[in-house]
Amino acid sequence: QVQLVESGGGLVQTGGSLRLSCAASGRTFSSYTMGWFRQAPGKQRELVADITSGGSTDYTDSVKGRFTISRDNAKNTVYLQMNSLKPEDTAVYYCNARIAVLVRGTGSWGQGTQVTVSS
């Protein structure tokens, strides 16, 4: 099972930017689909973006054009660049790793990192 450690969260004003990082253990990082999910207080965890082993990406509609997911297989790291942040982006952001045959939302999870966007 892969171990995941997120970093890069914090407090930012509306319109600001943050970059989240997720470092993964193990030698098979390149074979995983990596994702970022978020959970706001009182809401269900939702997918923000994911990236396959082949580099294909998918985003939830609310972040398209503002967020970019990328991966560096040499560093076993996945990133989430978040621009033009809005108060509604405030949530705990979780990194996820899964093999392709698993259903989205399953697999291994990091501990989460808080992102707070002030208005």
Secondary structure in CASP SS format (residue, H / E / C, confidence):
PFRMAT SS
TARGET T0000
AUTHOR 0000-0000-0000
METHOD secondary structure of the structure
MODEL  1
Q C 1.00
V C 1.00
Q C 1.00
L E 1.00
V E 1.00
E E 1.00
S E 1.00
G C 1.00
G C 1.00
G E 1.00
L E 1.00
V E 1.00
Q E 1.00
T C 1.00
G C 1.00
G C 1.00
S C 1.00
L E 1.00
R E 1.00
L E 1.00
S E 1.00
C E 1.00
A E 1.00
A E 1.00
S C 1.00
G C 1.00
R C 1.00
T C 1.00
F H 1.00
S H 1.00
S H 1.00
Y C 1.00
T E 1.00
M E 1.00
G E 1.00
W E 1.00
F E 1.00
R E 1.00
Q E 1.00
A C 1.00
P C 1.00
G C 1.00
K C 1.00
Q C 1.00
R C 1.00
E E 1.00
L E 1.00
V E 1.00
A E 1.00
D E 1.00
I E 1.00
T C 1.00
S C 1.00
G C 1.00
G C 1.00
S C 1.00
T E 1.00
D E 1.00
Y E 1.00
T C 1.00
D H 1.00
S H 1.00
V H 1.00
K C 1.00
G C 1.00
R C 1.00
F E 1.00
T E 1.00
I E 1.00
S E 1.00
R E 1.00
D E 1.00
N H 1.00
A H 1.00
K H 1.00
N C 1.00
T E 1.00
V E 1.00
Y E 1.00
L E 1.00
Q E 1.00
M E 1.00
N C 1.00
S C 1.00
L C 1.00
K C 1.00
P H 1.00
E H 1.00
D H 1.00
T C 1.00
A E 1.00
V E 1.00
Y E 1.00
Y E 1.00
C E 1.00
N E 1.00
A E 1.00
R E 1.00
I C 1.00
A C 1.00
V C 1.00
L C 1.00
V C 1.00
R C 1.00
G C 1.00
T C 1.00
G C 1.00
S E 1.00
W E 1.00
G C 1.00
Q C 1.00
G C 1.00
T E 1.00
Q E 1.00
V E 1.00
T E 1.00
V E 1.00
S E 1.00
S C 1.00
END
